[in-house]
Amino acid sequence: MMRTKRLGRSELQLPIVGIGTAFTGIPSQNQTVRQYEGAPSAADRELGIETLVAAIDAGCRFFDTAALYGNSVSESMIGEALRQRPAAKDKMIITTKAGRSHEFYDFSFDFILRSVNDSLERMGLDSVDIVYVHDAMDQPMEDVLAADGALGALRHLQKQGLLRHIGTASNDPPTNLQYIKTGDFDAAVIADSWSLINLTAERGIFAAAAEHDVGLVAATPVERGLLVTGPQADTKYLNRVFSQECLDHVSRIKALCDRCDVPMLAAALQWCTRHPQVASTIPGARVPSEAESSMAAAQLEIPDEFWADLQPLVKHFDTALSV
């Protein structure tokens, strides 16, 4: 049975590991690099559906998506997976994001309304648990937060019952921090901020989230796969630059995991939610085997002695490229 944690001030009990769907259905690791660099989506819809069904069958009860992901194909894949597994539909926590598409950013009231309604239609849902304002970096904050802007639109939809909670999600940690500080958001997806080799969230995000009881979901917990396999030659990582010092350090983490018979994936995912403000992590799953391994890693019992041995190896490196 997977452990759950309350998401901040909300009533939601999140599984400590869900599935992020930004790369679902992309056959190879190196193809993910091109996915958000203007190239057509590399996602195979049938492979993506198979991946999400495998996740549900392995015990997943939390999908995170966005209108952006796979040019909206991600949301339609979730809709089909839920149609194939109807018994899971009422048990799933589903979160999505609005404000960013493959071609542009738009945080206007009307666009957010259309985006959320389109997302619900693609997924075959009447409502979702959270909608996040997506990647609002470099946007006038007062416009995003205005009654006739993104936040106003989400509050309008919330009153209509189309969403339960409102969040912020940005690949830029300073942007997330500024929105969390407002106290207007129930939750935040923090990317490029919290992993065994990235402790950026300690620089303000955790303090602001605790002040307003904002629940946090850690994206990128396995650093684009590095904290699953360890360093591998000829592997490309989206929005990542790893120094040789960092790669050598990850090799030491992997050696400890191997000695203790703890998969590094399990260590990386479960470590994130040991912080009191972090309710869940959302590793990406491209293919069925990745979804299944993440679910198994989440449910593995890890002894306290391992965490004591691991803690000295937790170290910050600047891993994320600027957005």
C-alpha positions, 0 to 999 in steps of 0.5 A: 500500500502506498503512503499518502500525505496531506497536500498543504491546507487542502483536504487532498491526501496525495500518494507520495508518488504520482505520474507526470505525463510531460513525456508519456508515450515518447519511445526513447530518452533522447527524443524527450530533448526535442519535445519542447524545443519547437519540434512536433510531438514525439509522443506515440498515443497508443504507447502513452495510453498503454503506459498510463493503463500500466500505471493504474494497474500498478497502483497509481492514483495520481496523474499530473498533466497540462494543456501543453504536454504533447500538444494536449495529447497527454490529456487525451491519453489520460481520458482514454486510459480512464475509459479503459479502467473505469473503476479507477476514475473516481479514485484518481487525483487528476491535476492539470495546468493552464496558461501555456500552450505549445505556441504561446503563453496566455494568462487572460481570463477568457483563455484560461476559461477555454483552456480548462474547459478544453482540458476537461473535455479531452479527459472526459471529466466533469472536474479536476482536483487542481489547476495550476497557473503554468509557467508564468515567468516573465509575465506581469504578476499583477495581471496574472493575479488580477480578477480579470486574469488567470487567478480570477478565471480559476476562482470563477471555475472553482465556484462553478465546481470545475476544479477544487484547488488552485496552484502555481507551477513553474520550471523557474524556482524564483517565479514559483517562490514569488507566487507562493509568497502571495498566499493565494495558492493552495499548492505548487508544483516545484520543478528544478528545485528538490532532489538528492542533488538539487536543494534550491527549495531550501532557498525560500520556497519551503519557508514561504510554503510553510508560512501559507501552508501551501502543499508542494509537489516535487517535479523532476525528482530523478533529474531527467533519469540520472537518479535512476540509472546513474551516469550513462554515456551518450544520454541527453537530458532536457534542460540539464547540465551535469558537471563531472563532479556532479556525475561522480557524486551520483555514482557514489550515491548509486554505489551506496544504493547498490550496497544496501540493495535499495534501487536508486529510484526508490531512494530518490523518490521517497527522499523528496517526500521526507520533507514535511511540506512535500506531499508527493513527487511526479516522476515522468513515465515515457513507457509502461516499464517506467510507470511500473518501476516508479510505483514499485519504488514508491511502495518499497520499505526502506529502513531508517539505517539507509536514510542515515547513511544517505544523508551525508551524500545529499548535496546541492549542485546547479543542475538546471539550465536557465529557462 
